[in-house]
Structure formats: C-alpha cells, structure tokens
Amino acid sequence: MNAWQRNLRALNKINPSLFQKLVKVEPNRHFEVFIGQDSADINFLDKKNNKFLFVNSSIEFVVDKINSFKEFSLYPYLYFFGFGNGVFYKLLLNNASLKRIMIFEPHIEIIFNVLNLLDFSKEIEERRLILFYNQDVAYESLSPFFYINKNALIYSKLYNLHIFNDYYNIYEDEIININKLIIGIIEHGVISIGNDSKDAIIGIKHHIANIPLMLKNPSLYNLVLNAKNTNTAVIVSTGPSLYKQLELLKNVQDYVSIFCVDASFPILVKYGIKPDIVLSMERVELTAKFYEVVEEKYFKDVIFEITSIAHKKLLDEIVKKGGILQLSERPFGYTNYFDLAEYGYIGIGMSAANMAYELVVHCGFSRCIFIGQDLAFSKDGASHSKDAVYGEREIETSSNKIFIEKYGGNGLVETTQVWKLFLNFFTKDIYETKDRIEVINATEGGARIPHTIELSFKESLKKIDYSTTKNKIFLTNPTYKKYNENLKKAKAKVKEYIKYGNAKKEKIQNLFLEVVEQTELLELLNKENRLEEYDFNSLDKLFDRIEGVKKLFSNKKFLNMFNEATQAIIFHQEMELAKISTKITSNQIELNAKKLEWLFLHKNWLFILAGCLDSVLFCVNDSFSSWEV
C-alpha cells in the first residue's frame, strides 16, 4: 500500500467528505508537479496563474521556516493557511508537544498532490493533522474542534492563522474570511463558558432544592414518548415579528403542536391561543412573572417543561395554578452525577427556544416551524413583541453594534452578543438534525437561521394535515415506589457530594497554604535582594503536587460535581497559564522567571478553586436541608 492509499484509508475514517472529493480529482489539471534530485525538493506550478509555489529552493524555504517556528515549539495547537508541498508539516509534526495542526487549503489538487507524495496517514488517524478544503469550511464543520476539545479554547489567546508562504497571498479574501470565522467560533466558545461562577452555583443550589419535586412529577422520558400529538410543531418565541403571526396561529391551533417559550405564554393566552407545552430554562426569579400575570384557568391541561434549575417562585406559581409540571435536567455534570437519566438531559443551548427545538427533535416531529424567532431588533428598535411582559424594548440597542444576515438575505440586521449565541446553537443543532426533520423559519423578520427553509407562516401552514384535530397530551406520574427509590438514591448522592467535596477542598486549601508560604518567602528575598539564595529546583515538587490537583479535572466524579461552577473562572486562569507554559527559555535566569510566574499564578488558581468548592458545598448543604421528606 503506497502513501496515497494509506492517506485515503485514514481520511475515509476521519473525513469522508474530503475523501470523496479527493478520489474524484483529475491529476495535473491545474498544477504541474516538479521533484528535484532530493525527494523533499517538491514544487508545484499553478498553470492558471503561471506561478510556482516556491520561487526559490523549496528545501531552503522549509529549513528556514522550521527554524522560524522554534518559538512555537511548545504550542500544542497551530493553524495554517496553505498546505504547500507538505514537507514543512511532516517535519513540524515530529514535535511531540504539538497536539494538532489545522490546515486550510484553497486547492483540492494541492491536497491531492501532497497526499500522493507524503504519508500523513498516522497523523490523520491520530487527528494531529486536520485538513480542510476551503469549500468545506463552515461554522458547523469547524466549531467542534474548539467546543468538544476545551483545551483548544484554553490556548486560543495564542491563536494565529499562519500563511504558509507568499504564494497564498493571492487568496487574501479567503484568508480574511476563515480567520474571521475562527475568531467568531473562539468568541462564542469563550462567552459560552462565561467569566462568573455565580450562575452555575445558583443552578446547583436550585437543582438540588428541586429534586424532590422533580421526582414526584412525570419524567422527561415520559414527555418525549407522549408529546407528539401532531406531525408539526410550532415553536413560538417572543421576537418583534410574533405579533403579526398570532391570528394565523389561533386559526390552526387545533392542528399543530404549540411549543412556546415562557415569555410568549402571556401573549398567546391573551389572543385565545392555548399552547401544548411551555418551556422555561432560566434560574432567575424574574421569569416567574411570565406565570404570575396569567390567570389560573389558562394553566389547565398545559404542560410546563421546566428545567430543574428554575427558581422556586416560578415552580410554586405553576403548581398553585394547576399546570402539568415536568421538571427536566439540563446536560450538566452535576445533573448527570445524580444518575436520574429518565429526567434528562435537555437544554444544551442557551435559550428556551433552543431547548424547545431539542425537545421537538427528540419527540420525533416531522416538521418544525419557527415564529417570533427574530434574534434581532426590528426596524424601529423593538427587541420583543407587542404585549411582551417586560415591554417591546426590554433590550436596548448598543453603541457597540453587531450585525448578522437578515431573514431572506440581502442585507444585515442588528443583533446582540447573546442573541448571536442563540443563533449559533440553532445553526449547529439544525445542521446536525437536518436529515431527521423539516425546519421552516416562518418568522418573516429578524435574522436568517442557516439550514432552515424560509417561508411565510401562511405558506408553511399549507403543509399541515387538517384532517383531524390534535389530542390532549397525557403524562404519567411515577409510582410512589419509584419516587421513593429515586429519592433514596438522590439522598445518598447528596451526602456523597458533601463528603467527597469537603475532602478535596481540604486538600486544595492545604496546598494553597504551602504555595502562599513559598510566595511570601520569595517576596521577602526579592525585597532584600537575596533571590539568588532561593533554591528554584525545590519548586518542582510543589509543581508536581499542583499537577496532582489539576488531575482532578480528569476525574469524572469531580468534574460532575464541580466543573460547571469552576470552569468559568478556572478557564480564564488557564488561558493565562497557557501563555506561560508555551514560553521558550534559553537560560537559567529565564527558566527561574518562568517558574516564578507559574507559581504566583497558581496561587491565585488554587485560591479560586478552593473558594468555588466552598461556595458549591455551602449551597448543596443549604438546599439539602430544605428537603421536607
């Protein structure tokens, strides 16, 4: 088996789309291949532009480029525009510190030529070499490399799109677009993680407090099995465009399944529309108002699909007014820890509408229609529909304006960073499920949602089956025996949460105190100009113990309990540490300086980690004490 065959076999496993394109390439159509006496002396002639890939010796270029990249020798992730002749990358991948190279190449024939000449099969199979043909580059195909592997995000402050050589400068527009896309993906990832642990800790507090109520009510699994009472689900959001769709929705409400976000509930009932399912995913108390303003009679036979992190005030309102409550778990570590899988997991996105789409897909609907999903300001600056509880201008436009493609194309609309996050989740989720469900965006305003069919609401309703009206959705509460079994398991889990967490917190606190002792000594010696007396090698054992604590983030149990609460702040600390870890030192003084930076940053890292654990454990104890069972 030659290099080409081995490379193809590897690509067929890892990137079937690129594999399919490569097997159809016609050799020497756009490029002529020249190989010198040295097999590494490879050059390509671009016949269309009459331009060689290398003006001078390719070997000299590669040697110079390898030398110039010594400053990046500790970087685990590198990004390039242009595959060149492949020799540079073959040598670069000999560096064991390099976990992944991502290469964007505008010519499929260059990829074809390189893979015929050099064997990258091992690197491709190990996913250390990621090849992108530029025509395949999109948010959906690129974002998983940053979101599934959080380490890539940790090192994102070091991101740079390196252009292979001057030949590729003719693709300036493609370089700019790909660079812009990657930066956008990084921004989305970093913003999604956040920079404040408060929300996550509140979520843990609410989840544990709500477990007994959750276990008394129907499971998410039960809802998924029974929610499909028509073939078409209409997801009703509260954007400015909703108002114009209400009359049509009222006329067809008996023939479609209506999933509405909490903010739309008061609007729908005002116009005589009864939703099948209302969804809330926020943990804030303000969300309760959407239920407070609705009269009790409108709660009858409506299912309220609420996440387990919701505020007690919201849940009390639904229970008091007789709604059918279904509490579900979002896909967080701390929900997964309780091993109550029949109640999870939904709500990976950041909005109730994102969650509604997930539910619609899980329920097996044939069609999903969005209305009121503007994700943008209207022309007159409104952020929400008429009759919205918090007003049409609940969100004001910003001086730092963000624009995205408008519904129907041919222009841009103003959005917010948060709405853009919602849109990104829709883009990913719809792309991943497009073969399972027809998705129509009938908002007729706002932002374009990729991978949806844009139709007017009136036109989309022509697809509805009007032969029979929908049935009421029936859910079943768990048996008393099942409830007690689950509650007993949950109690044991909470007790273990507290015991295990306290043990790890004590370990981290003790190490923090030892680090503080060393930093105070170093500060004293520095003040007295006696730093040369300090044994910097003695820090290595301390660093080993710090690494031991860091291994907790590879421990499933620890991650389940504490990752959501710690990741926001620890992530940003790790981004700073990443810059230090990749510094090249050439002498002992530079090495000692690097050790000092490493030590002092980890003092803060340990302090924050211990503080987060302490806050989580306080909330767990507090919520557990509220269980009246």
Secondary structure as the mmCIF struct_conf table of DSSP 4:
data_model
#
loop_
_struct_conf.conf_type_id
_struct_conf.id
_struct_conf.beg_label_comp_id
_struct_conf.beg_label_asym_id
_struct_conf.beg_label_seq_id
_struct_conf.end_label_comp_id
_struct_conf.end_label_asym_id
_struct_conf.end_label_seq_id
HELX_RH_AL_P HELX_RH_AL_P1 ALA A 3 ILE A 14
HELX_RH_AL_P HELX_RH_AL_P2 PRO A 16 LEU A 22
TURN_TY1_P TURN_TY1_P1 VAL A 23 LYS A 24
TURN_TY1_P TURN_TY1_P2 PRO A 27 ASN A 28
BEND BEND1 ARG A 29 HIS A 30
STRN STRN1 PHE A 31 ILE A 35
BEND BEND2 GLN A 37 ASP A 38
TURN_TY1_P TURN_TY1_P3 SER A 39 ALA A 40
STRN STRN2 ILE A 42 ASP A 46
TURN_TY1_P TURN_TY1_P4 LYS A 47 ASN A 50
STRN STRN3 LYS A 51 PHE A 52
BEND BEND3 LEU A 53 LEU A 53
BEND BEND4 VAL A 55 ASN A 56
HELX_RH_AL_P HELX_RH_AL_P3 SER A 58 SER A 68
HELX_RH_3T_P HELX_RH_3T_P1 PHE A 69 PHE A 72
TURN_TY1_P TURN_TY1_P5 SER A 73 LEU A 74
BEND BEND5 PRO A 76 PRO A 76
STRN STRN4 TYR A 77 PHE A 81
TURN_TY1_P TURN_TY1_P6 GLY A 84 ASN A 85
BEND BEND6 GLY A 86 GLY A 86
HELX_RH_AL_P HELX_RH_AL_P4 VAL A 87 LEU A 92
TURN_TY1_P TURN_TY1_P7 LEU A 93 ASN A 94
TURN_TY1_P TURN_TY1_P8 ALA A 96 SER A 97
STRN STRN5 ARG A 100 GLU A 105
BEND BEND7 PRO A 106 PRO A 106
HELX_RH_AL_P HELX_RH_AL_P5 ILE A 108 LEU A 117
BEND BEND8 LEU A 118 LEU A 118
HELX_RH_AL_P HELX_RH_AL_P6 SER A 121 GLU A 125
TURN_TY1_P TURN_TY1_P9 GLU A 126 ARG A 127
BEND BEND9 ARG A 128 ARG A 128
STRN STRN6 LEU A 129 TYR A 133
HELX_RH_3T_P HELX_RH_3T_P2 ASN A 134 ASP A 136
HELX_RH_AL_P HELX_RH_AL_P7 TYR A 139 LEU A 142
TURN_TY1_P TURN_TY1_P10 SER A 143 SER A 143
HELX_RH_AL_P HELX_RH_AL_P8 PRO A 144 TYR A 147
TURN_TY1_P TURN_TY1_P11 ILE A 148 ILE A 148
HELX_RH_AL_P HELX_RH_AL_P9 LYS A 150 ILE A 154
TURN_TY1_P TURN_TY1_P12 TYR A 155 TYR A 155
HELX_RH_3T_P HELX_RH_3T_P3 SER A 156 LEU A 158
STRN STRN7 LEU A 161 ILE A 163
BEND BEND10 ASN A 165 ASN A 165
HELX_RH_3T_P HELX_RH_3T_P4 ASP A 166 TYR A 171
HELX_RH_AL_P HELX_RH_AL_P10 GLU A 172 ILE A 193
BEND BEND11 ASN A 195 ASN A 195
BEND BEND12 SER A 197 SER A 197
HELX_RH_AL_P HELX_RH_AL_P11 LYS A 198 LYS A 216
BEND BEND13 ASN A 217 ASN A 217
HELX_RH_AL_P HELX_RH_AL_P12 LEU A 220 ASN A 226
BEND BEND14 ASN A 229 ASN A 231
STRN STRN8 THR A 232 VAL A 236
BEND BEND15 GLY A 239 GLY A 239
TURN_TY1_P TURN_TY1_P13 PRO A 240 SER A 241
HELX_RH_3T_P HELX_RH_3T_P5 LEU A 242 GLN A 245
HELX_RH_AL_P HELX_RH_AL_P13 LEU A 246 VAL A 252
TURN_TY1_P TURN_TY1_P14 GLN A 253 TYR A 255
BEND BEND16 VAL A 256 VAL A 256
STRN STRN9 SER A 257 VAL A 261
HELX_RH_3T_P HELX_RH_3T_P6 ASP A 262 SER A 264
HELX_RH_AL_P HELX_RH_AL_P14 PHE A 265 LYS A 270
TURN_TY1_P TURN_TY1_P15 TYR A 271 GLY A 272
BEND BEND17 ASP A 276 ASP A 276
STRN STRN10 ILE A 277 SER A 280
BEND BEND18 VAL A 284 VAL A 284
HELX_RH_3T_P HELX_RH_3T_P7 GLU A 285 ALA A 288
HELX_RH_AL_P HELX_RH_AL_P15 LYS A 289 GLU A 292
TURN_TY1_P TURN_TY1_P16 VAL A 293 VAL A 293
BEND BEND19 VAL A 294 VAL A 294
HELX_RH_3T_P HELX_RH_3T_P8 GLU A 296 PHE A 299
TURN_TY1_P TURN_TY1_P17 LYS A 300 ASP A 301
STRN STRN11 ILE A 303 THR A 307
TURN_TY1_P TURN_TY1_P18 SER A 308 ILE A 309
BEND BEND20 ALA A 310 ALA A 310
HELX_RH_AL_P HELX_RH_AL_P16 LYS A 312 LYS A 320
TURN_TY1_P TURN_TY1_P19 LYS A 321 GLY A 322
STRN STRN12 ILE A 324 SER A 328
STRN STRN13 GLU A 329 GLU A 329
BEND BEND21 PRO A 331 PRO A 331
HELX_RH_AL_P HELX_RH_AL_P17 GLY A 333 ASN A 336
TURN_TY1_P TURN_TY1_P20 TYR A 337 ASP A 339
HELX_RH_3T_P HELX_RH_3T_P9 ALA A 341 TYR A 343
STRN STRN14 GLY A 344 GLY A 344
BEND BEND22 GLY A 349 SER A 351
HELX_RH_AL_P HELX_RH_AL_P18 ALA A 352 CYS A 363
TURN_TY1_P TURN_TY1_P21 GLY A 364 GLY A 364
BEND BEND23 SER A 366 SER A 366
STRN STRN15 ARG A 367 ILE A 371
BEND BEND24 GLY A 372 GLY A 372
BEND BEND25 ALA A 376 ALA A 376
TURN_TY1_P TURN_TY1_P22 LYS A 379 ASP A 380
BEND BEND26 HIS A 384 HIS A 384
TURN_TY1_P TURN_TY1_P23 LYS A 386 ASP A 387
TURN_TY1_P TURN_TY1_P24 VAL A 389 TYR A 390
TURN_TY1_P TURN_TY1_P25 GLU A 392 ARG A 393
BEND BEND27 GLU A 394 ILE A 395
BEND BEND28 SER A 399 ASN A 400
STRN STRN16 ILE A 402 GLU A 405
STRN STRN17 LYS A 406 LYS A 406
TURN_TY1_P TURN_TY1_P26 TYR A 407 GLY A 408
BEND BEND29 GLY A 409 GLY A 411
STRN STRN18 LEU A 412 THR A 415
HELX_RH_AL_P HELX_RH_AL_P19 GLN A 417 THR A 433
TURN_TY1_P TURN_TY1_P27 LYS A 434 ARG A 436
STRN STRN19 GLU A 438 ASN A 441
BEND BEND30 GLY A 445 GLY A 446
STRN STRN20 ALA A 447 ALA A 447
TURN_TY1_P TURN_TY1_P28 PRO A 450 HIS A 451
BEND BEND31 THR A 452 THR A 452
STRN STRN21 ILE A 453 GLU A 454
HELX_RH_AL_P HELX_RH_AL_P20 PHE A 457 SER A 460
HELX_RH_3T_P HELX_RH_3T_P10 LEU A 461 LYS A 463
BEND BEND32 ILE A 464 ILE A 464
BEND BEND33 SER A 467 THR A 468
HELX_LH_PP_P HELX_LH_PP_P1 THR A 469 ILE A 473
HELX_LH_PP_P HELX_LH_PP_P2 ASN A 477 THR A 479
HELX_RH_AL_P HELX_RH_AL_P21 TYR A 480 LYS A 527
TURN_TY1_P TURN_TY1_P29 GLU A 528 ASN A 529
HELX_RH_3T_P HELX_RH_3T_P11 LEU A 531 GLU A 533
BEND BEND34 TYR A 534 TYR A 534
HELX_RH_3T_P HELX_RH_3T_P12 PHE A 536 SER A 538
HELX_RH_AL_P HELX_RH_AL_P22 LEU A 539 LYS A 550
HELX_RH_3T_P HELX_RH_3T_P13 LYS A 551 SER A 554
HELX_RH_AL_P HELX_RH_AL_P23 LYS A 556 SER A 581
TURN_TY1_P TURN_TY1_P30 THR A 582 THR A 582
BEND BEND35 ASN A 587 ASN A 587
HELX_RH_AL_P HELX_RH_AL_P24 GLN A 588 PHE A 624
TURN_TY1_P TURN_TY1_P31 SER A 625 SER A 626
#
